Amino acid sequence: ALCLGILSTGKGHADEASPVSRQTGYLVAAFSVWEPFVIEEEDGRQHGIDVGLLTEIAKRLGLELHLQPCPWRRCLKTLEDGHIDVLTSFAYTEERAQFAHYIKPAYSEVTPVFYYNRTNPVRIEDYDDLRQITVGAVVDSRYFEPFDSDPTLDKFEAGSEVILLRMLAAERLDAIVGSDSNADFEIRRNHLEYLITKAPFRSGHKNEIHMAVSRKSPLMARTEQISQIMQDLLDEGFIDQLHEQYWPDRGPRVELTPRN
């Protein structure tokens, strides 16, 4: 079994430049709770795939990890402004690539899936069925095209998949879209398997999950080294161990995009 330390978050707001982020010897990472990648306990401690990954990367870089919590939209802004060094659980878009350097290879992969309430069943067998219902999605998240940019869909945006699942359970939404890793985790944790189920439609799209370095961060000078560390962690089985610990039903490992 893989034994990981559980880290407490730093105090203060991630959208303000932390004194830590301007000192040498630190890897400053923002995070938004997104199980099983970042899990937050009731006492405020965090653990999960991303925390384990960041801990090991910081160690191999000879840096001390400093974690700062933030809502996802604010996390994106702090990365863009250079108030943090890195952000994990990051899917690629050309817009984001303007301010974020994507570390390759990717370290995980998630699939967008649609869920509905068994007591309010709706038909979602193909994409066109989405036009007949209200679908919940996480604000500023990227799932797949054409869903992300489709103006004909009735979408309701919320701050997290947890909020969306609660609304779906209360029949305030017809369906939600979620990343299989996070939504499945929350459904199991909240014992909602009897109430919420997956729709048969699949987009055929998978989102590779990256670590991103702010283009304004001093760590831009070390991106090749970080990429090599990420490749080493994959080759050594460290990242597979993290997934086995926190996402045991992920399924067989797939080959992710190689490092350039």
Secondary structure, DSSP 8 states (H G I E B T S, - for coil): ------B---SS-TTS--GGGGSTTEEEEEE--BTTTBEE-TTS-EESHHHHHHHHHHHHHT-EEEEEE--HHHHHHHHHHTSSSEEEEE---HHHHTTEEE-SS--EEE-EEEEEETTS----SSGGGGGGSEEEEETT----TTGGG-TTSEEEEES-HHHHHHHHHTTSSSEEEEEHHHHHHHHHHTT-TTTEEEEEEE----EEEEEEEETTSGGGGGHHHHHHHHHHHHHTTHHHHHHHHH-TTS-S--------
